[in-house]
Amino acid sequence: MERVRLQYIDLLKFFAIFSIIALHVFLVWPKAKVMGIKVYSLSSIVRFGVPVFIMISGALLLNRDIEIGSFLKKRINRITYPFLFFYIITFIFIALTNHTHEQQNIFAFRWYFWTILGVYLSIPIINKYIQHSSLKEIEYFIYIFIFASIFYQFTYFFEIKQYFYLTLFLSPLGYLVLGYYLSKKDFNLSTSKMIVISIILFILSTSIKICGQLGYIPITENFVASQSVILSSWLDVSFIGILQAASFFLLCKSIYEASKGIFSPIKKFLESNIISKFVLSVSRASYGMYLINLIPTVIVYYYIQPMNLTGSQVFLAIPLISIIIFLVSWIIIVILCKIPYIKYVSGYS
């Protein structure tokens, strides 16, 4: 039986892949300033991308009847072949242009691949827990996820030595379970209230993250896995990061439930023929876009970054270049998915 495609999931993928591309563009100019403020601090606005992608996996893949062999074969093949294809393409590009890049190392190339690979290997185990638990019982996992985030963030910041081991929870698996939970949870609020609350929480969490980047609230700086007791990763597992990703997830989900009220025109716009097809296409191309966007970003780094733009010019250039790379990456993947044989490794699903 074919599963019904959830429109809000496609919208989440659309914004998540754009946020990742924009974050990579921000990294081209880490020191640019406008009125004494680092432009890079605004990258906190788009740091929800990877957590949201992991949450999507939880929403789509948990609480299903899984046969381990067929599940792993399907999922791992789907991400591995495109990964190897684009690794080779990127390696050749970097070699031919005489550039050096740390992601020539296959184990560093596109760290999200390695993260989601670990998530897929864990899903058959976590799935059993989800299948035999009520939403109330699943909240237990999420509570520890949030507690561990706050606890380790404080101990890291204050350099407190400790041996309290909760790393199973403070990991991508936390976002995986959170995504499933939020996809099923009914908060008994009107759609309009849910949207307003989600917007407020997203703005609040993002503002706090920006202040952390600027050094105004040091303890709220991004708390990533490489700064904790778990394996090296760039996954943001701070409490504020969790709040930002969760609020954005709920915002997109609630938008498609707005059949009436002040937010219903947004739903109608998203469901219009051209927009819905574009969102769907980007959603299906998102993994390939993630793998290919390094090449245009490297071009920007080597050919535009040396132009010594002013802080104001960088501030204006980042969103413009992000949109261009977003569209170029999408067009490349759409073209590749139409080529025989290549379509199987294009990352278009």
C-alpha positions in Angstrom: 0.0 0.0 0.0 1.4 3.4 -1.0 2.0 5.8 1.8 0.2 9.2 1.6 2.8 12.0 1.0 2.7 14.6 3.7 2.9 18.1 2.3 4.3 19.7 5.4 7.2 17.2 5.2 8.0 18.4 1.7 7.9 22.0 3.0 10.3 21.1 5.8 12.7 19.5 3.4 12.5 22.6 1.1 13.4 25.0 3.9 15.9 22.6 5.5 18.0 22.2 2.4 17.9 26.0 1.8 19.0 26.6 5.3 22.0 24.2 4.9 23.1 25.9 1.7 22.7 29.3 3.2 24.8 28.2 6.2 27.6 27.0 3.9 27.5 30.4 2.2 27.8 32.2 5.6 30.9 30.1 6.2 32.6 31.8 3.2 32.7 35.1 5.1 33.1 34.2 8.8 34.8 37.5 9.8 32.8 40.1 7.8 31.2 42.8 9.9 28.4 45.4 9.6 28.5 48.2 12.2 30.9 46.2 14.3 28.6 43.1 14.3 29.7 39.9 12.7 27.5 39.0 9.7 28.2 35.3 10.5 26.2 35.6 13.8 23.1 35.7 11.6 23.8 32.2 10.4 22.0 31.1 13.6 18.8 31.9 11.7 19.4 28.9 9.4 21.0 26.4 11.8 17.8 24.2 12.0 18.4 22.3 8.8 20.2 19.1 9.9 18.1 18.6 13.1 14.9 19.0 11.0 16.1 16.5 8.4 16.7 13.9 11.2 13.3 14.8 12.7 11.7 14.1 9.3 13.3 10.6 9.3 11.7 10.0 12.7 8.3 11.2 11.4 8.4 9.0 8.3 10.2 5.8 9.4 9.3 5.1 13.0 6.3 3.0 14.1 6.4 0.8 11.0 6.7 -2.9 10.5 10.4 -3.2 9.6 12.2 -6.2 8.2 15.8 -5.3 9.1 17.5 -6.7 6.0 15.2 -5.1 3.4 15.0 -1.8 5.4 18.7 -1.4 5.7 19.3 -2.4 2.1 16.8 0.1 0.8 17.8 3.0 3.0 21.5 2.5 2.9 21.6 2.0 -0.8 19.5 5.2 -1.3 22.0 7.4 0.5 25.3 5.6 -0.2 25.4 5.4 -4.0 24.7 9.2 -4.5 27.2 9.9 -1.7 30.0 8.0 -3.5 29.0 9.5 -6.9 29.1 13.1 -5.7 32.3 12.4 -3.7 34.0 11.3 -6.9 32.6 14.3 -8.8 33.7 16.7 -6.1 37.1 15.1 -5.7 37.7 15.5 -9.5 36.5 19.1 -9.5 38.8 20.0 -6.6 41.8 18.2 -8.3 41.2 19.8 -11.7 40.9 23.3 -10.3 44.0 22.9 -8.2 42.2 23.6 -5.0 42.6 21.9 -1.7 39.7 21.0 0.6 39.4 19.1 3.8 36.5 17.1 2.4 38.8 15.3 0.1 38.8 12.9 3.1 35.9 10.6 2.4 35.2 10.3 6.1 34.9 14.1 6.4 33.0 14.6 3.1 29.4 15.6 4.0 29.2 14.7 7.6 25.4 14.4 7.5 25.8 11.2 5.4 27.6 9.5 8.3 25.2 10.8 10.8 22.1 9.6 8.9 23.8 6.3 8.2 24.1 5.8 12.0 20.5 6.8 12.4 19.4 4.3 9.8 21.4 1.5 11.5 19.6 2.4 14.8 16.1 2.7 13.5 15.2 -1.0 13.7 16.0 -0.9 17.4 14.4 2.4 18.2 11.4 1.4 16.2 10.6 -1.4 18.6 10.5 1.0 21.5 8.2 3.4 19.6 5.9 0.5 18.5 5.4 -0.6 22.1 5.1 2.8 23.7 2.3 5.4 24.0 3.0 9.0 23.2 3.1 9.6 27.0 5.8 7.0 27.3 7.8 8.5 24.4 7.8 11.8 26.3 10.1 10.1 28.8 12.8 9.7 26.1 12.4 13.4 25.1 12.6 14.6 28.6 15.9 12.9 29.1 17.1 14.2 25.7 16.3 17.8 26.8 17.8 17.2 30.3 21.0 15.8 28.9 21.3 18.7 26.5 21.0 21.2 29.4 23.2 19.2 31.7 26.1 18.6 29.3 25.9 22.2 28.1 26.4 23.5 31.6 29.1 21.1 32.6 31.0 21.9 29.3 30.7 25.6 29.8 31.8 25.6 33.4 34.4 22.9 32.8 32.9 20.6 35.3 34.3 17.1 35.2 31.6 14.5 35.4 30.8 10.8 34.6 27.1 11.0 34.1 26.5 9.0 30.9 23.4 10.0 28.9 24.9 10.1 25.5 22.4 7.6 24.0 19.9 10.4 24.4 22.1 13.4 23.5 22.6 12.3 19.9 20.8 12.2 16.6 18.4 9.7 18.1 16.9 12.4 20.3 15.9 14.4 17.2 14.7 11.1 15.6 12.3 10.4 18.4 11.3 14.1 18.7 10.3 14.2 15.1 8.1 11.2 15.4 6.5 12.6 18.6 5.7 16.0 17.1 4.3 14.4 13.9 1.7 12.5 16.1 1.1 14.9 19.0 -2.1 16.8 19.2 -1.6 19.8 21.5 -5.3 20.6 21.7 -4.8 24.2 20.5 -6.3 25.9 17.6 -4.2 26.0 14.4 -3.8 29.8 14.6 -2.6 29.6 18.2 -0.2 26.8 17.3 1.3 28.8 14.4 1.7 31.9 16.6 3.3 30.0 19.4 5.7 28.3 16.9 6.6 31.6 15.4 7.3 33.1 18.8 9.4 30.2 19.9 11.4 30.1 16.7 12.1 33.9 16.9 13.0 33.6 20.6 15.3 30.6 20.2 17.0 32.1 17.1 17.5 35.4 18.8 19.1 33.7 21.8 21.4 31.8 19.4 22.4 35.0 17.6 23.2 36.6 21.0 25.3 33.5 21.8 27.2 33.9 18.6 27.8 37.5 19.4 29.1 36.6 22.9 26.3 38.3 24.8 25.1 35.1 26.3 28.1 32.8 26.1 26.5 29.7 27.7 24.0 29.6 24.8 26.6 29.3 22.1 26.1 26.3 19.8 26.6 23.1 21.8 27.6 20.6 19.2 28.6 17.0 19.5 32.3 17.8 19.0 32.2 19.8 22.3 30.7 17.0 24.3 31.4 13.5 25.4 29.9 12.0 22.3 31.6 11.4 18.9 32.7 14.3 16.9 29.9 15.9 14.9 28.5 19.3 13.9 25.1 18.4 15.1 23.7 21.2 17.4 22.3 19.5 20.5 21.8 22.6 22.6 18.5 23.1 24.3 18.0 26.3 22.2 18.9 24.3 19.1 16.2 21.7 20.0 13.7 24.4 20.6 14.5 26.1 17.3 14.2 22.9 15.3 11.0 21.8 17.1 9.2 25.1 16.7 10.0 25.2 13.0 8.8 21.6 12.5 5.5 22.5 14.3 5.2 25.7 12.3 5.3 23.9 8.9 3.0 21.2 10.2 0.5 23.7 11.5 0.5 25.8 8.3 -1.1 22.9 6.4 -3.8 22.5 9.0 -4.9 26.2 8.6 -8.1 25.6 6.7 -9.5 28.9 7.9 -8.4 32.0 9.7 -5.6 34.5 9.0 -3.1 31.9 8.0 -5.3 30.1 5.5 -4.1 32.2 2.6 -0.5 30.9 3.2 -1.8 27.3 3.0 -3.7 28.2 -0.3 -0.5 29.7 -1.7 1.6 26.7 -0.8 -1.1 24.4 -2.3 -1.3 26.3 -5.6 -0.2 24.3 -8.6 3.2 25.9 -9.4 4.3 26.3 -5.8 3.3 22.9 -4.7 5.1 21.3 -7.6 8.2 23.3 -7.0 8.2 22.5 -3.3 7.7 18.8 -4.1 10.5 18.8 -6.6 13.0 20.5 -4.3 11.9 18.0 -1.5 12.7 15.1 -3.8 16.0 16.6 -4.9 17.1 17.7 -1.4 19.6 15.0 -0.8 21.3 15.4 -4.1 21.3 19.2 -3.6 23.0 18.7 -0.2 25.7 16.6 -1.9 26.3 18.8 -4.9 26.1 22.3 -3.3 29.7 22.0 -2.1 31.0 22.6 -5.7 29.3 26.0 -6.3 30.1 27.0 -2.7 33.8 26.3 -3.3 33.6 28.4 -6.5 32.2 31.3 -4.4 34.9 30.8 -1.8 37.8 30.9 -4.3 36.5 33.4 -6.8 34.1 35.8 -5.0 35.4 35.8 -1.4 38.8 37.2 -2.4 37.1 40.3 -3.9 37.3 42.0 -0.4 33.6 42.9 -0.2 32.6 45.3 2.5 30.5 44.1 5.4 27.4 45.6 3.9 28.1 44.0 0.6 28.6 40.6 2.2 25.3 41.1 4.2 23.5 41.6 0.8 25.5 39.0 -1.1 24.8 36.0 1.3 21.1 35.7 0.7 21.5 36.4 -3.0 24.2 33.8 -3.5 22.3 31.3 -1.3 19.3 31.6 -3.6 21.5 31.2 -6.7 23.3 28.1 -5.3 19.9 26.7 -4.2 18.4 27.0 -7.7 21.6 25.9 -9.5 21.8 22.8 -7.3 18.2 22.0 -7.8 18.4 22.4 -11.6 21.5 20.2 -11.7 19.8 17.4 -9.7 16.6 17.6 -11.8 18.7 17.3 -15.0 20.7 14.4 -13.6 17.6 12.5 -12.5 16.5 12.4 -16.1 19.7 10.8 -17.4 19.6 7.0 -17.7 21.6 5.2 -15.1 22.8 8.5 -13.6 19.3 9.0 -12.2 19.9 6.2 -9.7 22.8 8.1 -8.1 21.4 11.6 -8.5 20.0 11.8 -5.0 16.5 12.5 -6.4 13.9 10.3 -4.7 
